[in-house]
Amino acid sequence: MEAFMSPKESAKFIAENSKDVYVEEDGVRKVAEMLFDKFSKKELSLDDWKLLHELNPQVVSEESVNWVFLVDALNFSFWSEHEDHKCLVKYKGKIYSGYWSLCAAVNRALDEGIPITSASYYATMTLDQVRHVFRSDTDVPMPLIEDRHRVLNETGTVLLEKFGGSFLTCIKKSEKSAQKLLHLIIENFPSFRDEAMFQGEKVSFYKRAQILVADTWNVLEGKGDGCFSDISSVTIFADYRIPQVLVHLGAMRYSEDLMKKLHEGLVFQSGGKQEVEIRGCSIWCCELICSRLLELFKKKGQNMSEKINAVLLDYYLWDYARDHRKDMKGIPFHRVRCIYY
Ligand SMILES: Nc1nc2c(c(CN[C@H]3C=C[C@H](O)[C@@H]3O)cn2[C@@H]2O[C@H](COP(=O)(O)O)[C@@H](O)[C@H]2O)c(=O)[nH]1
């Protein structure tokens, strides 16, 4: 079967042919300058991943790797119809929403003695068990719970059959290459095949597969089996928060027609033309921001290619989006129900 373009090639192709989403050169430059100041003061490093996010595993271990694998297998579609009426999970006295509600539910299950990160458990979980583990503390359940059940059973079965039940086995097979790990994930785990057709061409985003590679790099602190020499080949992860923040920062712009649909709260089709343009232009926009940022440091005689990459840019922008939600009220995120992001 003919291969799909890589996410980076896909993003360039989509951005060059996009009709309703535009990458704004001026905005790209301004974001790069803003980040240049931030990075110069406080270098963004791997350490932040653990420090900034208390629900993430804090130790380097096989258990932590399998925690990351399980979470990224389910890392999709947390948005709710109404912002003030959504799935929330209470854990250790704190209330979590969105992606963090997933992490809180996983940690809550582990504390209750449910081996939710063990493939031998989630490969045969029943729908009722999944509903219990990911139960909400409001009357709004976590979205797509049936899909989560199917993804858990499928993913757990493959991990058991092909990798002895541990994602660390898969990582070792990648021989410290991010791209090899990405392809092992795509080839073996169907739910990570985040692909589409655009103007007759096969394009890919691989959002959950790439964030799994990135989170693996982080949880292993870029050392040992996680010392990926080609981590800079990974793009940002095309979710529904990054486009919103790029438009908010002026690096990307939507056509009037698309903005109107977003304000009306239209639910877009996964793989639809405008949805593909939003995701592809977001990736391409961040590739340009990254290269502008590296150029700014180069002008100062600093080669930051080992310290600045799309993964760290993504994490920064994603956290920025979470922290500036109120400021971004005027720019709705695009709504899609799918298992890819
Ligand atoms: N681009 C990008 N998208 C990301 C993440 C994360 C969280 N991961 C990191 C966080 C800590 C660790 O460092 C993990 O690496 C979740 N998402 C996506 O966002 C959406 C959820 O949004 P909200 O409804 O607001 O929770 C949903 O599509 C989810 O898939 C990221 O980092 N980048």
The ligand as a MOL file (V3000), in Angstrom:
LIG
                    3D

  0  0  0     0  0            999 V3000
M  V30 BEGIN CTAB
M  V30 COUNTS 33 36 0 0 0
M  V30 BEGIN ATOM
M  V30 1 N -0.4680 19.5590 21.2400 0
M  V30 2 C -0.6770 18.9650 22.4120 0
M  V30 3 N -1.8880 18.4280 22.6530 0
M  V30 4 C -2.0660 17.8680 23.8650 0
M  V30 5 C -1.0900 17.8220 24.8420 0
M  V30 6 C -1.6830 17.1720 25.9450 0
M  V30 7 C -1.1060 16.9160 27.2670 0
M  V30 8 N 0.1430 16.2710 27.1120 0
M  V30 9 C 1.2030 16.7890 27.8630 0
M  V30 10 C 0.8580 17.4180 29.1270 0
M  V30 11 C 1.7130 17.0300 30.0900 0
M  V30 12 C 2.6700 16.0940 29.5270 0
M  V30 13 O 3.8160 16.7960 29.2090 0
M  V30 14 C 2.0540 15.6230 28.2420 0
M  V30 15 O 2.9500 15.4500 27.2120 0
M  V30 16 C -2.9680 16.8390 25.6150 0
M  V30 17 N -3.1730 17.2800 24.3730 0
M  V30 18 C -4.3980 17.3160 23.6120 0
M  V30 19 O -5.0820 18.4980 24.0210 0
M  V30 20 C -6.4860 18.2550 24.0100 0
M  V30 21 C -6.9460 18.3170 25.4490 0
M  V30 22 O -6.9330 19.6590 25.8230 0
M  V30 23 P -7.8390 20.0890 27.1050 0
M  V30 24 O -9.2950 19.7970 26.6850 0
M  V30 25 O -7.5180 21.5510 27.3130 0
M  V30 26 O -7.3910 19.1890 28.2560 0
M  V30 27 C -6.6680 16.8530 23.4500 0
M  V30 28 O -6.7070 16.9120 22.0440 0
M  V30 29 C -5.3720 16.1880 23.8700 0
M  V30 30 O -5.0630 15.0850 23.0520 0
M  V30 31 C 0.1880 18.3820 24.5550 0
M  V30 32 O 1.1400 18.3860 25.3410 0
M  V30 33 N 0.3270 18.9440 23.3230 0
M  V30 END ATOM
M  V30 BEGIN BOND
M  V30 1 1 1 2
M  V30 2 2 2 3
M  V30 3 1 2 33
M  V30 4 1 3 4
M  V30 5 2 4 5
M  V30 6 1 4 17
M  V30 7 1 5 6
M  V30 8 1 5 31
M  V30 9 1 6 7
M  V30 10 2 6 16
M  V30 11 1 7 8
M  V30 12 1 8 9
M  V30 13 1 9 10
M  V30 14 1 9 14
M  V30 15 2 10 11
M  V30 16 1 11 12
M  V30 17 1 12 13
M  V30 18 1 12 14
M  V30 19 1 14 15
M  V30 20 1 16 17
M  V30 21 1 17 18
M  V30 22 1 18 19
M  V30 23 1 18 29
M  V30 24 1 19 20
M  V30 25 1 20 21
M  V30 26 1 20 27
M  V30 27 1 21 22
M  V30 28 1 22 23
M  V30 29 2 23 24
M  V30 30 1 23 25
M  V30 31 1 23 26
M  V30 32 1 27 28
M  V30 33 1 27 29
M  V30 34 1 29 30
M  V30 35 2 31 32
M  V30 36 1 31 33
M  V30 END BOND
M  V30 END CTAB
M  END
